[in-house]
Amino acid sequence: MVDFNALRTDQVYRCKRPLNLYQSPQAESLVTQVATGRYLRIPSIGAATEAVYITLCEDDYPGWLRCADLDALMPTQDAYHPPQLSHREICDRLPQVIAFCQAAMATPNEYLWGGTLAPNYDCSGLMQAAFAAAGIWIPRDAYQQEAFCQPIHLEELRPGDLVFFGTPQKATHVGLYLGDAYYIHSSGKVQGRDGIGIDRLSAEGDRVSQTYYAQRRGGGRVVASYQPGQRGW
């Protein structure tokens, strides 16, 4: 168990249970979730407030952890060692990534902004969780995932590639390509399915497929596992 006064900036911690991270020190808006066993650091320690600013080791993602959840942190002497995977090794694991998304879709779920833990995910949270389940780390948010991937044209998509949507300026949504113009993704209530579903990259699909097709940006291929400090966004 860790209390606020015992926190150290030179210490690596691991999570003993799933946790929520928030966008601000007031801990009001969910930004991401943390699975049991993940590594984190505390870059700086200020005065005691509602939450502590932390950085996740696997993807450099920042957020605020409620002080009430500090009991879930365990100091560890184990350094985080990111997986070193070749492109071939990643390709061999893509069926696991696809299977994870399909299993998540088969479980009752709904869209959750900031969700990266079963059963409820946001779009990029589902992608990160699916790749992590296969031992591959990718960044957290859709625009970060797009910057991390090897860019490819939509005509070059292969099963296991990512498909990005959004505005001309930024990717705001992502799905996993399944083949034959189909992709699986978690989409919201307003223009999506309020959960995980399969749609088509086609102007002739149903309302949801048409909506996202009009926002298509391109594809991306995961060719490496994310290394801490590799930010390119």
KAJO-V297410 format. One record per residue. N is the residue number from 1. PSI is psi as a letter, one per 40 degrees, with the letter a starting at -180 (999 if undefined). NEAR is the number of other ideal C-beta (glycine too) atoms within 8 Angstrom. D_FIRST is the distance of its C-alpha to the first C-alpha in whole Angstrom. Layout:
BEGIN
n->N psi->PSI near->NEAR d_first->D_FIRST
n->N psi->PSI near->NEAR d_first->D_FIRST
END
This chain:
BEGIN
n->1 psi->i near->4 d_first->0
n->2 psi->h near->10 d_first->4
n->3 psi->i near->8 d_first->7
n->4 psi->d near->8 d_first->10
n->5 psi->e near->4 d_first->12
n->6 psi->e near->6 d_first->10
n->7 psi->i near->12 d_first->11
n->8 psi->h near->8 d_first->13
n->9 psi->e near->9 d_first->16
n->10 psi->e near->3 d_first->17
n->11 psi->h near->9 d_first->14
n->12 psi->h near->13 d_first->14
n->13 psi->i near->13 d_first->11
n->14 psi->i near->12 d_first->11
n->15 psi->h near->15 d_first->11
n->16 psi->e near->7 d_first->10
n->17 psi->i near->6 d_first->12
n->18 psi->i near->9 d_first->15
n->19 psi->i near->10 d_first->15
n->20 psi->i near->10 d_first->17
n->21 psi->i near->15 d_first->18
n->22 psi->i near->15 d_first->21
n->23 psi->e near->8 d_first->24
n->24 psi->i near->9 d_first->24
n->25 psi->e near->8 d_first->21
n->26 psi->e near->7 d_first->23
n->27 psi->f near->9 d_first->21
n->28 psi->d near->6 d_first->24
n->29 psi->h near->7 d_first->25
n->30 psi->h near->12 d_first->23
n->31 psi->d near->9 d_first->24
n->32 psi->i near->12 d_first->22
n->33 psi->i near->13 d_first->20
n->34 psi->h near->12 d_first->17
n->35 psi->i near->11 d_first->17
n->36 psi->h near->7 d_first->15
n->37 psi->e near->5 d_first->15
n->38 psi->i near->11 d_first->16
n->39 psi->i near->11 d_first->15
n->40 psi->i near->14 d_first->15
n->41 psi->i near->11 d_first->15
n->42 psi->g near->14 d_first->15
n->43 psi->d near->7 d_first->19
n->44 psi->i near->6 d_first->19
n->45 psi->h near->7 d_first->17
n->46 psi->a near->5 d_first->20
n->47 psi->i near->3 d_first->20
n->48 psi->h near->4 d_first->17
n->49 psi->a near->8 d_first->18
n->50 psi->d near->7 d_first->18
n->51 psi->i near->13 d_first->16
n->52 psi->h near->12 d_first->15
n->53 psi->h near->12 d_first->18
n->54 psi->i near->13 d_first->17
n->55 psi->h near->11 d_first->19
n->56 psi->h near->15 d_first->19
n->57 psi->d near->11 d_first->20
n->58 psi->d near->11 d_first->22
n->59 psi->e near->10 d_first->24
n->60 psi->f near->11 d_first->24
n->61 psi->h near->10 d_first->23
n->62 psi->i near->7 d_first->22
n->63 psi->i near->12 d_first->20
n->64 psi->h near->14 d_first->18
n->65 psi->h near->12 d_first->15
n->66 psi->h near->10 d_first->14
n->67 psi->d near->11 d_first->12
n->68 psi->e near->5 d_first->11
n->69 psi->e near->10 d_first->10
n->70 psi->d near->13 d_first->7
n->71 psi->e near->8 d_first->5
n->72 psi->e near->9 d_first->7
n->73 psi->i near->12 d_first->6
n->74 psi->h near->9 d_first->6
n->75 psi->i near->9 d_first->8
n->76 psi->i near->8 d_first->12
n->77 psi->e near->5 d_first->15
n->78 psi->h near->6 d_first->17
n->79 psi->i near->5 d_first->19
n->80 psi->h near->9 d_first->20
n->81 psi->h near->4 d_first->23
n->82 psi->i near->10 d_first->25
n->83 psi->h near->8 d_first->28
n->84 psi->h near->4 d_first->31
n->85 psi->h near->11 d_first->34
n->86 psi->i near->5 d_first->38
n->87 psi->d near->8 d_first->39
n->88 psi->d near->6 d_first->41
n->89 psi->d near->8 d_first->38
n->90 psi->d near->14 d_first->36
n->91 psi->d near->8 d_first->40
n->92 psi->d near->6 d_first->39
n->93 psi->e near->12 d_first->36
n->94 psi->d near->11 d_first->37
n->95 psi->d near->7 d_first->38
n->96 psi->d near->9 d_first->35
n->97 psi->d near->15 d_first->34
n->98 psi->d near->14 d_first->37
n->99 psi->d near->8 d_first->36
n->100 psi->d near->12 d_first->32
n->101 psi->d near->13 d_first->34
n->102 psi->d near->9 d_first->37
n->103 psi->d near->8 d_first->34
n->104 psi->d near->15 d_first->32
n->105 psi->d near->12 d_first->35
n->106 psi->e near->5 d_first->36
n->107 psi->h near->8 d_first->33
n->108 psi->h near->3 d_first->34
n->109 psi->i near->13 d_first->32
n->110 psi->i near->6 d_first->33
n->111 psi->h near->16 d_first->32
n->112 psi->h near->10 d_first->29
n->113 psi->h near->7 d_first->29
n->114 psi->e near->13 d_first->26
n->115 psi->h near->14 d_first->25
n->116 psi->e near->14 d_first->24
n->117 psi->i near->10 d_first->23
n->118 psi->i near->8 d_first->25
n->119 psi->e near->7 d_first->27
n->120 psi->h near->10 d_first->28
n->121 psi->i near->17 d_first->29
n->122 psi->a near->13 d_first->30
n->123 psi->d near->13 d_first->33
n->124 psi->d near->12 d_first->31
n->125 psi->d near->17 d_first->28
n->126 psi->d near->17 d_first->30
n->127 psi->d near->14 d_first->31
n->128 psi->d near->15 d_first->28
n->129 psi->d near->15 d_first->27
n->130 psi->d near->14 d_first->30
n->131 psi->d near->12 d_first->30
n->132 psi->d near->12 d_first->26
n->133 psi->d near->9 d_first->27
n->134 psi->e near->11 d_first->30
n->135 psi->f near->8 d_first->28
n->136 psi->h near->13 d_first->29
n->137 psi->h near->11 d_first->28
n->138 psi->i near->14 d_first->30
n->139 psi->i near->14 d_first->29
n->140 psi->d near->11 d_first->27
n->141 psi->i near->7 d_first->30
n->142 psi->d near->13 d_first->34
n->143 psi->d near->11 d_first->35
n->144 psi->d near->12 d_first->33
n->145 psi->d near->19 d_first->34
n->146 psi->d near->15 d_first->37
n->147 psi->d near->9 d_first->37
n->148 psi->d near->13 d_first->35
n->149 psi->i near->13 d_first->38
n->150 psi->h near->7 d_first->41
n->151 psi->i near->7 d_first->44
n->152 psi->i near->11 d_first->46
n->153 psi->i near->6 d_first->49
n->154 psi->d near->10 d_first->49
n->155 psi->e near->4 d_first->52
n->156 psi->e near->7 d_first->50
n->157 psi->h near->9 d_first->47
n->158 psi->i near->8 d_first->46
n->159 psi->h near->8 d_first->43
n->160 psi->e near->11 d_first->40
n->161 psi->i near->13 d_first->41
n->162 psi->i near->15 d_first->39
n->163 psi->h near->17 d_first->41
n->164 psi->i near->15 d_first->41
n->165 psi->i near->12 d_first->42
n->166 psi->a near->12 d_first->42
n->167 psi->i near->6 d_first->44
n->168 psi->d near->3 d_first->47
n->169 psi->d near->4 d_first->44
n->170 psi->i near->6 d_first->41
n->171 psi->h near->12 d_first->39
n->172 psi->e near->9 d_first->37
n->173 psi->i near->13 d_first->37
n->174 psi->i near->15 d_first->37
n->175 psi->i near->14 d_first->38
n->176 psi->h near->17 d_first->38
n->177 psi->h near->14 d_first->42
n->178 psi->e near->10 d_first->43
n->179 psi->i near->7 d_first->47
n->180 psi->f near->4 d_first->50
n->181 psi->e near->6 d_first->49
n->182 psi->i near->11 d_first->46
n->183 psi->i near->12 d_first->42
n->184 psi->h near->13 d_first->39
n->185 psi->i near->16 d_first->37
n->186 psi->h near->13 d_first->35
n->187 psi->i near->15 d_first->37
n->188 psi->a near->9 d_first->37
n->189 psi->d near->5 d_first->39
n->190 psi->d near->4 d_first->41
n->191 psi->e near->7 d_first->43
n->192 psi->a near->14 d_first->41
n->193 psi->e near->8 d_first->40
n->194 psi->f near->8 d_first->37
n->195 psi->a near->11 d_first->35
n->196 psi->h near->12 d_first->36
n->197 psi->i near->11 d_first->40
n->198 psi->h near->7 d_first->42
n->199 psi->i near->14 d_first->45
n->200 psi->i near->10 d_first->48
n->201 psi->g near->11 d_first->49
n->202 psi->i near->9 d_first->52
n->203 psi->e near->6 d_first->54
n->204 psi->e near->5 d_first->55
n->205 psi->a near->10 d_first->52
n->206 psi->a near->6 d_first->51
n->207 psi->d near->5 d_first->50
n->208 psi->d near->13 d_first->46
n->209 psi->d near->12 d_first->47
n->210 psi->d near->12 d_first->50
n->211 psi->d near->10 d_first->48
n->212 psi->d near->16 d_first->45
n->213 psi->d near->12 d_first->48
n->214 psi->e near->7 d_first->50
n->215 psi->e near->11 d_first->46
n->216 psi->i near->11 d_first->46
n->217 psi->d near->9 d_first->45
n->218 psi->a near->11 d_first->45
n->219 psi->i near->15 d_first->43
n->220 psi->i near->15 d_first->41
n->221 psi->h near->10 d_first->40
n->222 psi->h near->14 d_first->37
n->223 psi->e near->7 d_first->38
n->224 psi->i near->8 d_first->35
n->225 psi->h near->12 d_first->31
n->226 psi->h near->12 d_first->30
n->227 psi->h near->7 d_first->29
n->228 psi->h near->9 d_first->26
n->229 psi->e near->5 d_first->28
n->230 psi->e near->8 d_first->31
n->231 psi->h near->7 d_first->31
n->232 psi->f near->5 d_first->35
n->233 psi->999 near->7 d_first->35
END
